[in-house]
Amino acid sequence: MKENGETILEKKVRTEELEKFLELLPRNKTIVLEPTTTAINLAKKLRKNNKILLSHPYKTKLIAESKKKTDKVDAKVLADLARINFLPTAYLPPEEIMELREIIRERIRLKKLSTSTKNRIHSLLAKNGIKYEGNLFSSEGREFL
């Protein structure tokens, strides 16, 4: 969309065509993304050569409250809001921060899995009346198990 609101390109892109379409986009443009499951991956690819804005889902009420809800209408509203510098945006951290967050999330997931597994072992032993004094997950405790 040009600064005067004139549409430059309007095209529906299928997921399997997306990679090829992204290569054809002009560089040094402002691109607005709705926060979806694929938005972060798209942002990573596009932010190298463009300014990426991630619309804030709760604050962009014009889209949510629109009577005619289609991707085409949503895209036009987002482009208009960005054009007049009125788009509520969500924070899109730098790639290094995103990578660190992924590592932390994975560590938390693994820690929860470890705790859950240990609790199940304790529960199985208790159900079967098996007692062990000490730490079940030390080398001696694992030997006992």
C-alpha positions as CSV (number, residue, x, y, z in Angstrom):
1,M,0.0,0.0,0.0
2,K,1.3,3.4,-0.9
3,E,1.4,6.3,1.6
4,N,-1.8,7.7,0.0
5,G,-3.7,4.4,0.7
6,E,-3.6,3.1,-2.9
7,T,-3.2,-0.7,-3.0
8,I,0.0,-1.8,-4.8
9,L,-0.4,-5.5,-4.5
10,E,-3.3,-7.7,-3.3
11,K,-2.7,-11.4,-3.6
12,K,-3.7,-14.5,-1.7
13,V,-0.7,-16.7,-1.2
14,R,-1.1,-20.4,-0.3
15,T,1.2,-21.8,2.4
16,E,3.1,-24.0,0.0
17,E,3.8,-20.9,-2.2
18,L,4.9,-18.7,0.7
19,E,8.6,-19.2,0.5
20,K,8.7,-18.4,-3.2
21,F,6.5,-15.3,-2.7
22,L,8.7,-14.0,0.1
23,E,11.7,-14.0,-2.3
24,L,9.8,-11.8,-4.7
25,L,8.9,-9.1,-2.1
26,P,10.7,-5.8,-2.5
27,R,13.2,-5.0,0.2
28,N,13.2,-2.2,2.8
29,K,9.5,-2.2,3.2
30,T,7.3,-2.2,6.3
31,I,5.5,-5.5,6.6
32,V,2.7,-6.1,9.1
33,L,2.0,-9.6,10.5
34,E,-0.8,-10.9,12.5
35,P,0.4,-13.0,15.4
36,T,-0.2,-16.6,14.2
37,T,1.8,-19.8,14.7
38,T,3.8,-19.0,11.5
39,A,4.3,-15.3,12.2
40,I,7.5,-15.6,14.2
41,N,9.1,-17.8,11.5
42,L,8.0,-15.3,8.8
43,A,9.4,-12.4,10.9
44,K,12.8,-14.1,11.2
45,K,13.0,-14.5,7.4
46,L,11.6,-11.0,6.6
47,R,13.3,-8.8,9.2
48,K,16.7,-9.1,7.5
49,N,15.6,-6.8,4.7
50,N,12.4,-5.2,6.0
51,K,10.8,-3.5,9.0
52,I,8.5,-5.9,10.6
53,L,5.5,-4.9,12.7
54,L,3.6,-7.5,14.7
55,S,0.0,-6.3,15.3
56,H,-1.1,-6.5,18.9
57,P,-4.1,-9.0,18.9
58,Y,-6.1,-7.4,21.7
59,K,-5.5,-3.8,20.8
60,T,-6.3,-4.1,17.1
61,K,-10.0,-4.2,17.8
62,L,-11.0,-3.0,14.4
63,I,-10.3,-6.4,13.0
64,A,-11.9,-8.3,15.8
65,E,-15.0,-6.2,15.8
66,S,-15.4,-6.1,12.0
67,K,-18.7,-7.4,10.7
68,K,-17.1,-8.6,7.5
69,K,-14.2,-10.8,8.7
70,T,-12.0,-12.1,5.9
71,D,-8.2,-12.2,5.4
72,K,-8.5,-9.6,2.7
73,V,-10.4,-7.1,4.9
74,D,-8.0,-7.8,7.8
75,A,-4.9,-7.2,5.6
76,K,-6.4,-3.9,4.3
77,V,-7.2,-2.7,7.9
78,L,-3.7,-3.6,9.1
79,A,-2.0,-1.9,6.1
80,D,-4.1,1.2,6.7
81,L,-3.3,1.3,10.4
82,A,0.4,0.9,9.7
83,R,0.2,3.5,6.9
84,I,-1.2,6.2,9.2
85,N,1.1,5.1,12.1
86,F,-1.8,4.0,14.2
87,L,-1.2,0.2,14.4
88,P,-1.0,-1.2,17.9
89,T,2.0,-3.4,17.9
90,A,3.3,-6.3,20.0
91,Y,6.9,-6.6,21.0
92,L,8.9,-8.7,18.5
93,P,12.2,-9.4,20.2
94,P,15.6,-9.6,18.4
95,E,16.4,-13.1,17.1
96,E,19.1,-13.7,19.8
97,I,16.4,-13.1,22.5
98,M,14.0,-15.4,20.7
99,E,16.6,-18.2,20.6
100,L,17.3,-17.7,24.3
101,R,13.6,-17.9,25.1
102,E,13.2,-21.1,23.1
103,I,16.1,-22.6,25.1
104,I,14.6,-21.5,28.4
105,R,11.1,-22.9,27.4
106,E,12.6,-26.2,26.5
107,R,14.5,-26.4,29.8
108,I,11.3,-25.7,31.7
109,R,9.5,-28.4,29.7
110,L,12.2,-30.9,30.4
111,K,12.3,-30.0,34.1
112,K,8.5,-30.5,34.3
113,L,8.8,-33.8,32.6
114,S,11.6,-34.9,35.0
115,T,9.6,-33.9,38.0
116,S,6.5,-35.7,36.7
117,T,8.5,-38.9,36.0
118,K,10.0,-38.8,39.5
119,N,6.5,-38.3,41.1
120,R,5.2,-41.2,39.1
121,I,8.0,-43.4,40.4
122,H,7.4,-42.3,44.0
123,S,3.7,-43.0,43.5
124,L,4.3,-46.5,42.1
125,L,6.5,-47.4,45.0
126,A,4.0,-46.1,47.5
127,K,1.1,-48.0,45.8
128,N,3.2,-51.2,46.1
129,G,4.3,-50.5,49.7
130,I,7.9,-50.2,48.8
131,K,9.9,-47.9,51.0
132,Y,13.3,-46.5,50.4
133,E,15.1,-44.2,52.9
134,G,17.2,-41.7,51.0
135,N,17.2,-40.1,47.6
136,L,15.8,-42.4,45.0
137,F,17.5,-40.6,42.3
138,S,21.1,-40.7,43.6
139,S,23.3,-43.5,42.3
140,E,22.4,-45.7,45.2
141,G,18.7,-44.9,44.8
142,R,18.8,-45.7,41.1
143,E,20.6,-49.0,41.9
144,F,17.7,-49.8,44.3
145,L,15.2,-49.0,41.6
